Amino acid sequence: MTQKDDTAVAVTADERRVEEVTPVHVPESQALSEPKTAAPSTRGKGQRLAALDGLRFLAAVAVVLFHFTGQTPGTMRQIWGRPFEAIFPDSHGYLAYGRLGVDLFFLISGFVICMSAWGRSPRQFFISRVTRLYPMYWIGVLVSAFVIYTFDTPLGHPNPREVFANLTMLQKPLGVANLDSVYWTLWPELCFYLTFSVVVWMGLTYTRVVVFCGIWTVAAVLAPAAHLPLMTVLVNPTSAPFFIAGMAFYLMYRFRATPLLWGIVLMSWLLAMHFILAPHGGRLDWHTWHPWRGWLVLVITGFFALIAVIALGWTSRIQWRWLSVAGTLTFPLYLLHDVIGVTVVHHFGDRMDPRVLVLSTVAGLILLSYVVHRLVERPVARYMRRWLNSASFGLEAPLPRRR
């Protein structure tokens, strides 16, 4: 698959279980600095945001279906061995919009990361990010490498050096190709964590998050215009509006909606429209995909509306446990689906009905994600968390070993 054609679950990529934040004590001096219009809300206290979990899972399934059935004509022929008109003549055009699921994931990530970091120390924030991302990511890289080097796939056989670079999750700045094309979304997530950790270090408050949103918005606009490559890579202009809007939506959820927060969301929506409708296609390639631009506006606007509904507390009655379980499968499904699924489709695409093959492959991948999450990812993450919590993060030399 071409790198240009893919979209992936971002998410964090990253949070696979949305945790309700317990109220934290705010010092009187700090409380005085908070705007009176942003009094804490009592919505959703003690509840899980199951609706957000379910929405994230639906976005993941949309991306999965896109990779199998909605990619560009050249990639579809490479995977299936024949043009998409002979396989999905009626549904291909609709499923191609599944690539936009990554934008919904960035929106959700801004909301969830801000929520999960509230009241945590920098150390706790670091440990939570590392233990939620790296265990499943390492599993995904190793599984993808095994499939690529063991089976006949349409993905080629990259230099083994790429495997080691990908295990760091820093392949983007290292100038190394992603072992799996879906990994591209992890770099925007890491940059978000890096910059947001500064606010966590200072202590999260309403005012500081709002200021951070404003600074990031300005940087996302000025960095490309000023031809600052390093700054442009760090602020990720095309994805920044979604992260920023997600944080503003969380502030609405934690406190309440204010004109200032709606202004941040509106500005983020406008910038998202600008980047996604850019003449050069932004991260989309108009040479290989020709959607009606109006549908792009409607889909992205729909994403903003869905998160707004959750932020305003209108989904607080939705507490179905199976949605939360589905949410835990999002990251494993994102990391495992592409290489495995494309290889299966490539081998059996001419032996089964394409629709049956796709549906059975997706169902199998969801089951595999559940098994990997329960039997491998959770135990590894638990061990890492215990080890990091007991480790010293200081730069002083450890005590000498007793002889």
N, C-alpha and C positions, 0 to 999 in steps of 0.2 A: 504494500500500500504506500501511496505517496504521503509524505508528511503534511502536504498542503491540504489533503483531503479529509484529514481526520478531525474529529472533535472528541473530547473525552470528558469524563466526569471530573470535575475539579474538586475536587474536593477534598479537594481534599479532599478535594479532595480530601477530605481531611477529617471531619467529625462524623462518626458513624452512629453515634447515639446522642440525641439531643438531651441535655440535662438541664432541668429547671434550676435556676440559681436561687439559693436561699438569701434572704435579705441580709445585708452586712451593715454593721454599725458605721455611721458617717460622723466624724468629729464635727463639733459645732462650728469650728472655724471654717471647715470645708463646706458644710451645709450652707453657710452664709454666702458662699460664692456661687451656689447653684441658683438658676433663675427660678423665681417663684412660679412661673407658668409651667414648670416641669416637675410638679410634685409627683412623688412616686405613686404609681397606680397599684391597685390591689388585684388587678386581673391576673389570673393564671397562677397565683401563688400556690406552690405545692403540687402543681400539675406538670405533666410532660407535654411537650409540643408534638403530639402524635401526628397532627396534620402536616407539620414540617417534615417529619420522617417519611410519611407517605408520599408527599410531593417530591422529595428527593429520590425515592425509589422509582416513581413514575418517570422522572427525568432520566434516570439511569437506564431504564428499559427503552426509552425513546432513543438514546444514544446507541444502545446495543443494536436495536433494529436498524438504525441508520448505517452502522458499520457493515451489516450483513445484506441489507436490501436497498439502501438509499444513496450509496456513494456515487461518485462521478462515473460517467460511462466507461472511461478507460480502466478505472479501478474495478468496476463491476465485471468487466470482461476478464481482467486478470484473476479475479477470485473465482468466478463461476465458469470461465471458459467460453462464454457466449454473451452477447449483448443483453442489457437489462430488458429491452423490449420483448425478448423471448422468454423472460422469466417473470418479471413483475411489471407488465405494461401499464396497469391501472394504478398501482399503489406506489411505484417508485417516486413519483413526483411529490407525493405527500410525505413519505417516510424520509425524504431528503432533508426535511425541516428538523429532523431529529438531531442534526448537528448543533442546533441552537440550544439543546439541553445544557450545554456547558455554561451558557450565560446564566441560566437559572441556577446552576450549581454555584457560580460565583456570588450571586445574590444571597443564596442560602448561607454560603460560607461567611460572608460579612456579618450576617445576623448571628450565626452560631458561635463564631470565634469571639465576637464581642461578648456574647452571653456567657460562654464558658470561662472567659478570662476575668470576668467581674469578681472582685474580691480575692483574687489569687495573687500570690507573690510572683516575681519574675522566675524564680526557681520552679514553682509549681506550674507556671505557664509553659516553661521549657520542657519539663518532664511530660506534661500532658500532650504536647505537640509531638515530641519524639516518639512516645510510646503508642500514639494513635496512628502515626504515619509509617514509621520505618518497619515495624515487624511485618505488616501485610505487604508493604512495598517490596521488601527483600524476598518474601515468598513469591510475589508476582514476577519479579525479575528472574529468579531461579527457575520457576516453572516455564516462563516464556523462553528462556535460553534452552532449557531441555527440549521443548517442543520444536524450536527452530533448528537446533542442531541434530535432532533425532529423526524428524519426519520431513517428508517432502512438502514444503509450504511455499506459497507464492511470495513469501517475505524475503527470500534470499538467505544467505549465510554471512552475517556481518563478522568483522574482525573480532576475535574474542576479547581484545582490549576494550571494546565497547561495553562488555558485560561489567568489567571492573569499574569503569567510569560511571555506568548507570547505577551501580549499587550505592554510589555516594549521593545520588539524586542531584548532583551538580553538573550533569552532562551539558546543560545549556551553556553556562559560562566556560566550560572546558572545551567547547566547540566540537563535542562528540554527538553523533546522531542518537536519537532515542532508540533503544532496543525494541520497544513497542511504541508505535506512534501515539498512543493515548497518553504517554508520560509527559507530553508537552505542557499540560495544565498544571503540573506540579511546581514548575518554576514560578509562575505568578503567585501560587499559594505560598511558597517559601518566602518570596519577597514581601508579601503581605504580613506574614508572621514576623519577619525581621524588622520591618518598620513599625508595626503595631507593638512590638515588644518594648519600644521606647516609651510608649504611653503606659504600658503595664508596669514598667519600672518606676515611672513617676506616680502611679496610682490612678486607676480608672475612675473618672468622674464624668458627669454629663458634659461639663464645659470642655474638658480635655479631649473627649472623643469628638465633640463638635469641631473644635479647633483642628484636630487631626484630619477630619474629613475635608475641611476647607483647605488646608495646606496641601493635601494629596491631590485635590481637584486642580488647584493652581499648578502644581508640579506636573500633572499629567498633560496639561495644556501647553505649558511653557517649555518643557524639556525637548519635545520634538521640534518646536519652532526655533529654539535656540541651538539646535544641532548638538545636543549633549547626549552622546550615545550611552554613556554609563548611567546617567540619570534616567534616560528613557527606558533602559532595560530594567532598572530598579522599580520605577513607578508603573510600568506596564499600562500605557494609556488606553489601549483597547479593552482591557478588563477592569481597570480602576473604577469606572462608574458603577459597575455592579457591586463590587466590594463596598464602596462608599455608601451606596443606597441601602445595602443590607445592614450596615452599621446604624444608619439613620432610622431604619425600620425597627431595629432592636431598641433604640432609645425611645421610640414611640411605645413599644411594648412594655419596657421597664418603667417608664415615667408616664407620659401621655403625648399625644400628637400636638405639635405646636406649629405655627407658621414657619418658624426657622427650620424645623425638621422637614416639613413639606417642601420648603425651598431647596434644601439639599437634595431631596429625592427628585424634584423637578429638574434641577440642574444636571443631576446624574443621568436622568432619562434622556435629556436633550443631547448630552455628550455621547451616550450610548447610541442614539440614533445617528449622530454625526459619524461615529467611527464605523458602525456597521453598514452604513450606506455610502461610505467613501468611494470615490471613483475607482480606486485601485482595488476595492473589495475588502480593505482591512485585512482581517484574517480569513475572509472568504474570497474565493477566486471566481470572478465573474466569467472568466474564459471557460470554466468547466461546469458552472452552475448558473442557471438563468431563471431565478425565481422572480415572481412579481414582487416588486419592492413593497407594495402595500401589505402583503402578507408578513413580511419581515417586521414592519412597524406594529402590526396587530399582535404578532406572537410575542415580541419583546414587551410590548405594553401589557399584554396579558400576564406575563411573568411578574412585572412590577405590581399589578393589581392583586395577584394571588398572595404575594408576600405582604402587601398592605392589609389584606383581609386577616391574615394571621397576626400581624402587628397590632391591629386594632382590637384583638381579642374576640373576634367573631367566630373563631373555630375552637374556643375553649371547651366546648361540650364534646368535641371529638377526642376520645381517649381510648380508642380500640388498641389493645395490646399488639395485635398482629401488625399494625402500622409501624410500631416501634421496632419490632423484630425485623420487618422489611428494611427499616432504616439502617440496621446494623449490617445488612448485606450489601449496601450500596458500594462501599469502597472495595471489598473483595470482588464483586461483580465487575466493577470498572477495571480493575487490574487484570483479571483473568479472562475476560470475555473475548478480547480482540484476537490474540494469537491463536488460542485454542479454537475459538469459533470459526475463524477464517480458515484454519487448517481443516476442520471437519467439513465445512461447506465446500472447500476446494476438492476434497477427496470424494464426497458423496453427492455433489451437486448434479451429476448426470445419472444418478441411480435412484433418486427418490423425488417425489413431488416437492418442488422448492418450498412451498408454504409449510408442508409437514416437516420438512427438514429444518427450516428456520425455527418454527415453534418448538420442536422437540429439542433443538440445540439450546435455545434460550432457557427452556425449562431445566435441562440438564446443567446448564451453567449456574442457574439460581440454586439448585440443589448442591452443586459443588461448592459454591460460595458459602452456603450455610455450614457444610461439613468443615471446610477450611477455617472458617471463622471460629467455630466452636472447639475444634480439636487441635488447631495449630496456632492461629493468630492470638486468641485470648490467653492461652497459657504463656506464650512467648511475651506478650505485652505485659502480663501480670508479673512475670519474672523481671523484666526490664524495669518496670515501675518500682518494684521492691528494691532492686539493686541501685537505681538512681536515687531513690529517696534516702538510702543509707550512705550514699557517697558524699565525699566532701568536694565542693565546687571551688574551694579556695585555691590560690596559687602557691600557698606555702608548701614546703616539702613535707611529705608524710614522715611519720615516725620511722626510724631505722628498724629493719627487721631484726628480731632477736636471734642471736646465733647460739 
